[in-house]
């Protein structure tokens, strides 16, 4: 048996059954390439379900992968009526992702959390015959799957950034864990009881923070004792406020809404606040840090961590990945998305070339491919996996012909030294 034949007939392992993982599966199915989708949750699209009450910025026409639509069109699926409207996460799941998952169910395994990826019989240091050796994907329960290629579309939702301005968890965070909420809590729905009549501190300068601030301000109208504090580590939340030229109307309106609430005194803002420590304060939490060089602190009932996300790379320890040292995105992709260096506008088209690693036939796609860079759009991920599927099929012409038309973001990130020099995210 040759080493090349050891990979013949093996499936492509897709890690994650969210929008990008399912789109990857649809593209591989269309090209006749065997695949297995591995989803950590008991249901597909678990991350989207977690923030299902939030309305997306993008309209339906940018949220449906073309290969997935061709697959669904062969069934009794009814596409959304108004392709120009923006759905909520729950609507995206119900009307698109569940039907798509059903169409791919025969090749999808739920409750399959991936703990490690490697090559059969070799760690990352061995090079001989590496390219012809199958991958081994190990699950948390000990099961293993052999694969000819791996597409990691596991996302970043389960790996939030730290509340600490240093990137490290603040001292005392474990002591106040019960007071910390993940990003995008359902303030007006299932979690209303937690926020009504209490003091909530939202930490973070992006659109997730803005959504939560607006929801809390709405809650104040029926629960006047509710208080809201917004903590950002920079002098100004440029990423939220510089959106006048944003072609996504829902995103463009966030900054104006938040500024109006600040001007009205509904939201207390603590700018240039660098969190260093957290401490229990009776039944509340104390937030400790430096604001413009001065040590200060305040108490709050709940802290919403809306600081963004980072990729969990632990499972890839035995895989040869080449990541940018700043944003932790594939090195060739990083200059296109790094909020420290690129200007406002659309993301350049990119596909398998920018997503390749020194590990042959291994790709990180979707939100995780952006590393720590913000403002990933699903349309970007759909083009990524279309290109990857074409490459794995040996169709280099199609794989290299990447096309991506995105709305101008008009959204700028911030610089820790000069807020006016922000850039597109």
N, C-alpha and C positions, 0 to 999 in steps of 0.2 A: 504493500500500500504506500503510495507516495504521500508526501506531506500535503500537496495541493489537494489530493482527493479527500483528505480528512475534513476539508471544509465544504466539499461538495454536498449540496442538499441541506446544509444547516440553515436555520433561519437567521434573519437579522433580529437582534434583540433590541426592542425599543423600551427604554426605561421611562415610564410615566404615561398615563392615559388621559392627559389633559388635551386641550385643543391642538397643540403642536404634535404631541405623540400620536394622537388619532389621525392627524393629517399625514404624518409620516407613514402610518400604516396604510392609509388610503392610496398614497402614491406608490408604495411598494406593491400593494395588491394589483393596482392598475398595470404594473410592469411585470406581474407574474413572479415576483420575488417572495419566497416564504418569509414569514416574520412571526414574532411573538411579542405581544405588548405586556409589559409587567407593571402593574399598578399597585402601589403600596396600600392605598385605601380599600375599603370594602366596596366602594362605589367608584366608578370612573369620574374624572374631573373633580376630584375631592377639593382641590384648592379653589376652583371657581365656585363651588357650592358654599365654601366658607365665607365668601364675600358676595353671595348671590343677591343681597339686597341693594348693592351698588349698581348704578347705571353706568355702562361703559361710555367712553368718549366716542368710539368709532361706530359708524352706522352698520347695519346688517350687511350691506354689500361688501364691506371690508373684513367681515368676520367669518365668512364661509370659504373654506379652502376649495379651489376649483376641482381637484380630484375627488374630494369628499362629496361635493355637490353632484358630480357625475355618478358616483356610487349611490347616493341617496335617490337620485332621479330615477333609478331603476326599481325603486321600491314605491310604497304608497306614501312616501314622505310629502308633506305639504310645506313648501318654502314660505318664509315670512312674507306677508303681503306688502308691507312698506319697507323696501330695502334702504330707504334713506333715514329711517328712524333708528335710534340707538337703544338696544335692549338692556335690561338688567342682567346681572349674572345668572339669576334664576331662569330668566327667559332664554338666555343663551343655552343653558343646560337642557331645559325642557324641549325647546323647539329645534335644536341643532345637535348638541353633543350627545344626548341620550339616544336619539335615532341613529347617529353615526356609530356610537359604541355598540348598539344592538347589531348593526350591520357587520361589525368587526368582532363580535363576541366569540366566535369560534376560535379566534387566535389571541384572545385576551385573558390574562390571569389576574384576578384581583386578590387583595391580601398578600401581594408578593413584593415585599419591601426588599430592595437590593442593598446588600451590605458591602459588596466588593465586586470589582471587575478585574480580571487578569487574563493571561494566556495560559492555556493548559500546560502544566508542567514547567512553567518558567515565570520568574518574577521580572521586574522591569529592567534588571541588569543584564539579562541574557539576550543576545542579538541573533545568534545563528538560527536560521529558519523561522524567525519570528513572524514574518509576514504570512507564511503559509500555515501557521499554527492557529487552531481555533481559539476564540475567546472562551473564557469560562465566567459565567455570571452567577455569583452566589447570593442566595436569599437569606434573610435573617433567620429563617427556620432551618437552615442547613441545606436546603435543596440547591442543586446546581443545574445550569442550563448551558449547553454548548452553542456557540453562535459564530457565524461567518463574519459578522460586523456588529457594531454596537452604536446606537444613536441614543445619547443621554438627553432626554427631554424632561427631566425630573423637576425642572423649575427651581425656584428659590423661596417659595412661600413659607416653607417650614424652617427657614434659616434667616431670621431677622438680624439686622445690624444691632449693635449694642446701643444702649441708652447713653453710655459714657462717651464724651467727646473725644477721648483718646482711641476709641475703637474697642476698648476693653470694657467688660462689664464693670459697672461702678462697685466699689466696696459696699457691702450691705445689700446687694440686690436680692440675694436669696432670702434675706429677712423680710423683704416687702413683696415677695413673689405674688402673694394673693392680691396685691393692689395693682399689679401690672396687667394690662390688657394688650392682646395683639392688635395690629393695625386693622382699621375698618370694622370696628365692632358695630353690631346692629342696634344703634342707639335708640332708634324710634320703633323698634320691633321687639325681638326676642330678649334683648338685654336692656330694655328700657328701665326696668326696676333698679338696675345697678347704677344708672347715671342720673335718674330723676332726683332732684333735690340735694345733690351732692356736688362736690368740687372735683372737676376732672381737669387734669393737665395733659395736653397733647404735645408730644415731643416729635419734632420733625418738620422739614420745610418744603415738603412736596405735596402732590395732589391727594395722596391718601390722608395726610393731615388736614388739608383743606376740606375734604368731604366730611370728615368727622367733626370739624369745627362748625360747619354749616348745620349738620344734624343736631349738634348740641345746642346751637342757637335756636333752632326750631323747637327743641324740647323746652327751652326756657319760656316760650310763649304760654305753655300750659303748666309749667312747673317753675315758677319764678325764683325759687330758692336755689335752682341749679346755677353753678358757677363754672366758668371756663377760663383756663389759662393756656396760652400757647407759648411754648419754649422753643426757640431756635438758637443755634450756636453762632450764627453769622449776623451781621448788622441788619440784614433784610432778607426776606424769603423771595429772592429773585425768581426762582423757578415757578412760584405760584403767581406772582404779580406781573411779570413781563409776558403777557399772552394776548395782547391786543390784535396781533396779526395771525393768531392761531386759526387754522382752517377747520379745526374740530370745535364746533360751537360750544359743546358741553364743557370742554376743557377751558376754552377761552373765558367763559363766564365765571369760573371759580374764583379767580383773583379779585374780580370786581365785587363779588358777593362777600368775600372775606374782608376786604378793605372797608366795605360799608359797615360791617358788623364791628370792626375795630373802631371806626370813627364814631359809632353810636355808643361805644363803651360796653358792648355786649361781651366782647372778647378782650381779656387782659393779655397783653403781649410782653414777654420777657425776651428781648433780643440780646444777642451777644452773650448768651448764658451757656457756659460750658459745665455740664454735669460731671461731678467727680465722685460723689458718694450718695447713697440712699440709706435711710435709717427708719426703723419702726418708730412711730410716735403715737403710742396708745393704739387706737383703732384706725390710725391714719398713717401715711408715709411722709417722711421728710425728704425733700429734694435739696441737695447741697451742691453748690458749685461756685464758679467765679463769673461775675458779670462785670465786664469792662475792668477786669483786674481786681475787683473787690470780692472778698469771700461773702457769700450770702446764702440764705436758705428760706424755704417756705414749706408749709404742710398742704397736703392734698389727699383726697380720698382714693382717686384712681389715676394711674398714669397710663396713657395710651402710647405704645411704642410705634410711632409712624416714621421711623428713621430710615426705612428702606430695607433692602434684603441683600444678602451676599450668597454666593454659591457654596454649597456643602461639597467639598472636594474629598472628603474622607474615603469614600468608596472607590476613588480613582488612584489610590496610593501606588498601586502596581502597574498603572498605565502611564505611558510616556506622553504627558500633556505639555504643551508649550503655551503658557499663559502670560499675558502682559503683567508686569509687576505692580501696576497701579490699579487697574480696574478688574483684573483677574478674568479677562475675556481672552479668547484665542488671539495670539499675538498679531496676526494679520488683520483681524477685525477691530482691535482696540482703537487704532487711530480714527476709525470712522465713527466711533460712539463715545470716546472719552470726553466727559463733560469739561475737563480741564483745558482741552486744546481745540476742539472743533467748533465751528461757527453755527449759528442758528440756521435751520433749514432741514431738508429731508435727509434721511440716511441713504448713503449710496447703495446701489444694488450689490448684494454679496451672496455667495453660495458656498459650494463645497471647497473652493480654493481658500477662501478666508477662514473656513471652519476646520481645516485639516490640522492634525497634530502629528508629531513624529511617530505616533502609533498608527500604522496603516489601518484603514477602514474603521477608525473610531472617530466619532463626531459628538460634539456638544451642540445642541440646537435649542431654539426657543429662548425663554427668559434667562435660562442658566448661561447661555452663550454670551449674554451681555455682562456677565460678572456682576460688578457693583454699579454699573451704569444704569440710570433710570429711564423711564418712558419707552419701554418696549411695546411695540404694536404687533398684534397677531398676524397681520399681513406680512410683516417681516419674517416671522417664523415659518409661515406657509411657503414662502419662496425659498427659504433655507432648505426645508426638507424636500421640496420638489427637486432642487438641484442635487441634493445628496442621493435621492432615490435614482435619479438619472445616472449619476456617477457609478453607483453600485450596480446598475444595469449595464454598464459599459458604454452608455450613450454620452460620450464626452462633449459632443456638440451641444446637446440639450442642457447638460450640466453646466456648461460654461456660459450659456446664453441666459444670464440672469437679468431679470427685469423687475423693477420695483418702483411703483408710483405711490408715494405716501403724501398725505397732506402736510404742508409746512407746519412745523410745530409751533413756532413763535414762542417756544418755551426755553428759558435759559436757566442753567444751573448757577451756582454761586461760587465765587472764589473766597477762600478763607482770608485772603489778604485784600481783595478789592472786589466788592460786590458788583461794581459796575462792569466788570470784565467777564461777566457770566457768559455761558454759551449754551448751545442747544443740548437738550437731553431727550 
